[in-house]
Amino acid sequence: MAKVKLTLSVDKNIVETAKIKAIQRKTSLSNLVENYLKKLTDQNSNTLPISDAQLLRGIAKNSLLAQKSYKELRAMHFKDKYGI
């Protein structure tokens, strides 16, 4: 299936938190959004995919990780994963 580039305006804190969640799930932010939209548009489902959205809600509050930039978090991830 062909991919389409999509530009969104999203609160910076939400994007940074979502990137952390993507790293934790070993996926990309694009895949998280795409999977959410798949669930949202699934004609067999009568419910919204709230569970994934609720996982992201409030996870950055009082978190030490919330005080780090995306680059710092990515570096931590690679250090843990690859010893770099």
GISULQUI-V212680 format. One record per residue. N is the residue number from 1. PHI is phi in radians with two decimals (none if undefined). PSI is psi in degrees with one decimal (* if undefined). NEAR is the number of other ideal C-beta (glycine too) atoms within 10 Angstrom. Layout:
n;phi;psi;near
N;PHI;PSI;NEAR
N;PHI;PSI;NEAR
This chain:
n;phi;psi;near
1;none;138.0;3
2;-1.24;141.9;3
3;-1.70;149.6;7
4;-2.17;134.3;5
5;-1.32;135.1;5
6;-2.24;129.9;9
7;-1.86;127.2;4
8;-2.18;152.4;6
9;-1.88;113.8;4
10;-2.34;144.3;10
11;-0.90;134.4;8
12;-0.99;-42.4;7
13;-1.12;-37.3;10
14;-1.16;-42.4;12
15;-1.10;-45.4;13
16;-1.10;-40.7;17
17;-1.17;-40.1;20
18;-1.14;-36.3;18
19;-1.12;-39.0;16
20;-1.08;-45.7;22
21;-1.09;-39.4;17
22;-1.11;-43.9;17
23;-1.06;-43.2;20
24;-1.08;-33.7;13
25;-1.58;2.5;13
26;0.97;49.1;9
27;-2.49;-176.3;13
28;-1.80;162.4;12
29;-1.10;-37.9;16
30;-1.04;-42.0;12
31;-1.16;-38.4;12
32;-1.05;-46.7;18
33;-1.14;-44.4;15
34;-1.06;-44.5;14
35;-1.11;-39.3;14
36;-1.08;-45.9;15
37;-1.16;-34.8;12
38;-1.05;-47.2;11
39;-1.12;-39.9;16
40;-1.10;-37.9;12
41;-1.68;1.6;9
42;-1.11;118.9;11
43;-1.29;-16.9;5
44;-1.49;-7.4;4
45;-1.88;131.5;11
46;-1.69;-2.7;6
47;-2.00;151.5;8
48;-1.35;149.9;11
49;-1.33;64.6;16
50;-1.25;-30.9;10
51;-1.00;-42.5;9
52;-1.16;-41.1;15
53;-1.13;-38.7;12
54;-1.19;-28.3;10
55;-1.09;-33.6;14
56;-1.44;-24.8;16
57;-1.18;120.6;11
58;1.31;6.8;10
59;-1.27;-16.5;16
60;-1.57;-10.3;17
61;-1.12;130.5;8
62;0.98;26.6;7
63;-1.76;137.4;12
64;-1.15;-31.9;6
65;-1.16;-28.1;15
66;-1.17;-19.7;14
67;-1.52;-5.7;8
68;-1.75;151.4;15
69;-1.36;167.3;9
70;-1.05;-40.5;13
71;-1.10;-41.1;8
72;-1.13;-42.0;11
73;-1.14;-40.2;17
74;-1.13;-42.4;14
75;-1.08;-41.3;13
76;-1.07;-43.2;13
77;-1.06;-48.1;15
78;-1.15;-35.6;12
79;-1.11;-44.9;10
80;-1.15;-42.1;10
81;-1.37;-43.8;10
82;-2.01;-5.4;7
83;1.29;21.4;6
84;-1.48;*;8
